Amino acid sequence: MSRTDILSEIKKAETEADAKVIKAEADKKTAIAEARRDSVKRIQDAEAEMRSSYESAMTKEAEVLNIERDLKLAVGKKEADTIEAASERKIKEVNDFLAKKFEETINVAS
């Protein structure tokens, strides 16, 4: 092999090496961009799952609280009805008592 052929081979090898380096850098940039897109997608998916889980838990808890509220309202209404019935009986007794005392005062004064 002549000196020119050897230099041509070296030049060809250098050109191929440069091409491989350029391709490797391009592949590296592509891989980094793809990894970034993948990580952003994973983050978005995780956030969406977290939001969904949060909303599901909140809905479930709201249902439990609504049931508890309804039960407490029913108990309160029952107690209020009992108190109202007792107060109606007491009002009648108080009116009778006041009328009797008023009549006694009038009878004493006469």
Backbone as a ProteinNet text record, in pm:
[ID]
protein_1_A
[PRIMARY]
MSRTDILSEIKKAETEADAKVIKAEADKKTAIAEARRDSVKRIQDAEAEMRSSYESAMTKEAEVLNIERDLKLAVGKKEADTIEAASERKIKEVNDFLAKKFEETINVAS
[TERTIARY]
82.1	0	88.5	49.3	131.5	93.4	179.2	158.7	28	-7.6	-130.8	-251.2	-242.7	-353.2	-372.1	-262.4	-269	-331.1	-287.5	-343.4	-492.4	-529.3	-670.8	-752.5	-694.4	-761.2	-779.2	-673	-679	-784.9	-784.8	-881.9	-1024.1	-1041.5	-1171.9	-1213.9	-1123.7	-1152	-1187	-1114.2	-1144.6	-1283.4	-1317.2	-1449.4	-1559.2	-1536.4	-1633.9	-1646.3	-1532.9	-1534.6	-1611.1	-1586	-1659.3	-1809.7	-1847.1	-1987.8	-2049.8	-1972.5	-2022.5	-2040.5	-1946.7	-1956.3	-2078.7	-2099.4	-2215.7	-2344.7	-2348.6	-2467.8	-2489.9	-2382.3	-2394.5	-2447.2	-2400	-2449.3	-2596.6	-2634.1	-2774.8	-2860.3	-2811	-2883.9	-2896.4	-2788.3	-2789	-2895.4	-2899.6	-2999.1	-3140.4	-3158.9	-3289.8	-3329.8	-3234.8	-3263.1	-3296	-3224.7	-3250.9	-3389	-3421	-3552.5	-3664.5	-3644	-3744.1	-3758.9	-3646.4	-3651	-3724.3	-3700.9	-3771.9	-3922.2	-3959.3	-4101.4	-4163.6	-4090.6	-4139.8	-4155.1	-4059	-4067.6	-4182.6	-4202.6	-4314.8	-4447.1	-4455.8	-4578.5	-4602.1	-4496.4	-4512.4	-4557.5	-4500.4	-4539.7	-4685.9	-4726	-4864.5	-4959.7	-4920.7	-5004.5	-5016.9	-4905.4	-4907.9	-4995.8	-4985	-5068.4	-5215.9	-5245.3	-5384.6	-5438.8	-5358.7	-5400.1	-5420.4	-5329.6	-5340.7	-5468.5	-5497.8	-5620	-5743.5	-5740.1	-5853.5	-5873.3	-5764.9	-5771.9	-5824.1	-5775.4	-5819	-5968.6	-6012.4	-6153.9	-6241.7	-6194.1	-6269.4	-6281	-6170.8	-6172.3	-6262.4	-6257.2	-6340.8	-6488.8	-6522.3	-6660.9	-6710.5	-6627.3	-6664.4	-6684.2	-6594.2	-6603.6	-6725.5	-6754.7	-6872.8	-7000.2	-7004.7	-7121.4	-7137.9	-7026.1	-7030.9	-7079.5	-7026.1	-7066.9	-7214	-7262.1	-7404	-7493.3	-7451.5	-7529.8	-7530.7	-7413.7	-7406.3	-7491.7	-7485.1	-7565	-7713.6	-7756.6	-7898.1	-7943	-7856.5	-7890.6	-7902.1	-7807.4	-7811.3	-7930.4	-7964	-8082.1	-8208.8	-8215.8	-8334.2	-8345.9	-8232.8	-8234.5	-8273.6	-8217.3	-8249.9	-8396.1	-8450.4	-8591.6	-8680.6	-8643.1	-8721.3	-8718.1	-8599.6	-8587.1	-8666.4	-8659.8	-8733.7	-8883.7	-8930.8	-9073.4	-9114.7	-9028.5	-9057.3	-9064.5	-8967	-8964.2	-9086	-9122.2	-9238.8	-9366.2	-9381.8	-9501.6	-9506.1	-9389.8	-9384.9	-9414.6	-9362.9	-9386.5	-9532.5	-9597.6	-9739.7	-9821.5	-9784.4	-9853.6	-9826.8	-9703.1	-9665.5	-9733.6	-9747.3	-9812.4	-9956.3	-10023.2	-10162	-10163.7	-10069.2	-10063.4	-10033	-9939.8	-9901.9	-10020.3	-10090.3	-10208.1	-10313.6	-10338.5	-10436	-10390.1	-10261.2	-10206.1	-10218.3	-10179.2	-10187.3	-10331.7	-10420.7	-10562.4	-10612.8	-10573.6	-10614.5	-10558.8	-10431.7	-10369.8	-10434.3	-10463.4	-10528.7	-10665.6	-10740.5	-10872.5	-10861.2	-10757.8	-10739.1	-10710.1	-10627	-10594	-10717.5	-10800.3	-10923.7	-11019.1	-11032	-11120.8	-11073.9	-10941.6	-10887	-10911.5	-10896	-10913.1	-11059.8	-11153.1	-11293.1	-11352.4
-115.2	0	124	216.4	336	436.1	529.7	632.7	707.5	735.9	805.5	722.7	591.5	502.8	500.9	497.7	495.9	626.7	739.4	868.9	876.1	818.9	816	732.6	618.2	531.7	605.2	675.2	751	860.1	931	1038.5	981.5	867	801.8	759.4	704.3	661.5	781.8	892.4	1014.2	1066.7	1065.3	1111.2	1023.1	891.2	798.4	820.5	842	867.6	996	1100.9	1226.4	1206	1128.6	1101.2	1024.6	927.5	849.7	938.8	1031.4	1123.8	1213.1	1266.1	1352.4	1273.5	1149	1065.1	1034.1	1004.5	974.3	1095.8	1215.9	1336.6	1360.2	1336.6	1350.7	1248.2	1123.6	1019.5	1056.2	1115.1	1156.8	1264.3	1364.8	1471.4	1415	1323.3	1260.4	1182.1	1107.4	1027.3	1117.1	1228.5	1322.1	1384.6	1425.3	1486	1385.5	1262.2	1158.2	1129.6	1127	1104.5	1218.8	1341.2	1455.5	1445.5	1413	1398.1	1287	1177	1064.2	1103.8	1176.7	1217.5	1316.3	1408.3	1502.4	1426.9	1328.2	1248.7	1170.9	1113.4	1038.4	1130.1	1248.2	1344.7	1383.8	1412.2	1449.6	1334.8	1212.5	1096.7	1078.8	1095.4	1080.9	1189.8	1313	1422	1395.8	1345.9	1315.9	1204.4	1104	994.6	1045.1	1132.5	1189	1272.6	1355.4	1435.9	1346	1242	1149.6	1081.6	1037.8	973.6	1072	1195.4	1299.6	1326.8	1342.5	1371.5	1255	1133.4	1015.2	1009.4	1035.6	1035	1145.1	1262.6	1374.8	1342.5	1283.8	1247.3	1145.3	1045.1	941.3	1001.9	1088	1151.8	1243.7	1313.2	1400.1	1317.6	1200.4	1113.4	1070.7	1034.1	993.4	1109.9	1228.1	1345.5	1379.4	1364.1	1389.8	1293.1	1168.1	1068.8	1105.7	1139.2	1179.4	1303.6	1401.1	1522.8	1489.3	1404.4	1368.1	1298.2	1210.8	1141.4	1240.9	1331.7	1430.1	1523.9	1560.6	1644.3	1571	1442.6	1364.3	1355.9	1331.2	1325.6	1462.2	1569	1704.2	1737.8	1697.6	1725	1650.3	1526.4	1447.8	1513.5	1557.3	1624.9	1755.8	1830	1956.6	1931.7	1825.5	1792.6	1755.8	1681.6	1643.8	1767.7	1856.6	1980.5	2066.3	2073.7	2154	2098.2	1966.8	1905.8	1933.1	1920.2	1945.6	2092.3	2182.3	2325	2361.4	2296.8	2323.4	2283.2	2169.1	2126.4	2225.7	2271	2364.2	2500	2543.3	2671.8	2667.4	2558.5	2543.4	2551.2	2480.3	2483.4	2624.4	2692.9	2828.4	2923.1	2913.8	2999.9	2975.1	2849.9	2817.5	2872.9	2857.3	2906	3057.5	3127.2	3274.1	3321.6	3255.8	3293.8	3274.1	3162.6	3134.9	3240.4	3276	3376.1	3513.5	3544.2	3671.1	3677	3564.9	3559.1	3569.8	3505.3	3514.8	3657.9	3726.4	3864.9	3951.5	3929.3	4007	3975.2	3848.5	3808.7	3866.4	3873	3926.9	4077.1	4143.5	4287.8	4327.8	4240.7	4280.3	4274.8
0	0	0	-80.9	-93.3	15	26.2	126.3	100.7	-18.5	-54.1	-15.6	-40.6	-4.5	147.5	220	366.2	416.3	358.9	398.8	364	251.1	211	309.5	349.1	446.1	580.1	622.7	747.8	737	625.8	603.8	604.7	539.8	534.8	676.4	754.8	891.8	978.5	958.8	1034.8	1000.1	871.4	826.8	886	884.1	941.4	1092.5	1157.4	1301.8	1332.1	1253.8	1273.5	1254.5	1152.2	1125.6	1243.2	1295.5	1409.2	1531.8	1554.6	1667.4	1650.8	1530.3	1503.7	1525.2	1475	1491.7	1639.9	1711.3	1854.9	1931.3	1898.3	1964.2	1932.6	1806.8	1768.4	1842.2	1850	1923	2071.2	2125.7	2266.1	2288.1	2199.1	2211.8	2200.5	2106.6	2088.4	2213.1	2268.7	2388.1	2506.8	2521.1	2630.5	2613.7	2490.8	2465.6	2493.7	2452.3	2475.3	2625.2	2695.3	2840.3	2909.9	2865.3	2924.8	2899.4	2775.1	2743.1	2827.9	2841.7	2920.6	3067.5	3120.4	3261.3	3282.2	3189.1	3199.6	3194.6	3105.5	3094.8	3223.1	3279.4	3404.7	3517.4	3523.5	3627	3609	3485.4	3459.1	3492.5	3457.1	3489.3	3640.1	3711.4	3857.4	3919.9	3869.1	3921.7	3893	3773.6	3738.9	3828.6	3853.3	3941.1	4084.1	4128.1	4262.4	4273.8	4171.6	4173	4176.4	4095	4089.4	4224.4	4284.5	4415.5	4520.2	4515	4609.1	4593.4	4468.7	4443.9	4487.8	4463.7	4505.2	4656.7	4725.8	4872.9	4926	4864.6	4909.1	4887.6	4775.6	4747.1	4848.6	4875.5	4971.3	5110.4	5150	5282	5289.5	5179.5	5176.8	5194.6	5134.4	5149.6	5295.7	5359	5499.5	5586.1	5559.6	5637.4	5614.5	5492.8	5464.7	5542	5548	5623	5771.5	5825.1	5966.4	5993	5901	5916.7	5919.6	5824.9	5818.7	5947	6000.3	6124.9	6240.4	6249.8	6357.4	6342.9	6219.9	6198.4	6239.8	6210.2	6247.6	6399.3	6467.3	6613.7	6670.1	6615.5	6661.5	6640.1	6525.9	6498.3	6596.3	6625.3	6719.8	6858.4	6900.5	7030.1	7030.4	6919.5	6910.7	6918.5	6852.7	6858.4	7000.9	7069.8	7208.5	7297.6	7279.9	7358.9	7327.7	7201.9	7162.6	7224.1	7223.3	7281.9	7432.3	7497.2	7642	7671	7589.3	7612.9	7589.8	7495.9	7473.3	7595.7	7656.1	7778.6	7891.3	7901.8	8007.3	7987.6	7863.9	7836.6	7886.6	7863.9	7911.7	8063.4	8128.9	8274.7	8326.3	8261.8	8303.5	8286.6	8175.4	8153.1	8261	8293.3	8397.4	8532	8563.5	8689.5	8699.3	8590.8	8591.3	8604.3	8534.8	8543.9	8686.1	8748.1	8885.5	8980.4	8967	9053.4	9032	8907	8877	8943.3	8932.1	8994.9	9145.5	9204.8	9350.3	9391.2	9310.8	9342.1	9333.4	9236.7	9221.4	9335.6	9374.5	9483.1	9616.9	9637	9761.7	9765.9	9654.4	9648.2	9662	9629.4	9635.6	9771.2
[MASK]
++++++++++++++++++++++++++++++++++++++++++++++++++++++++++++++++++++++++++++++++++++++++++++++++++++++++++++++

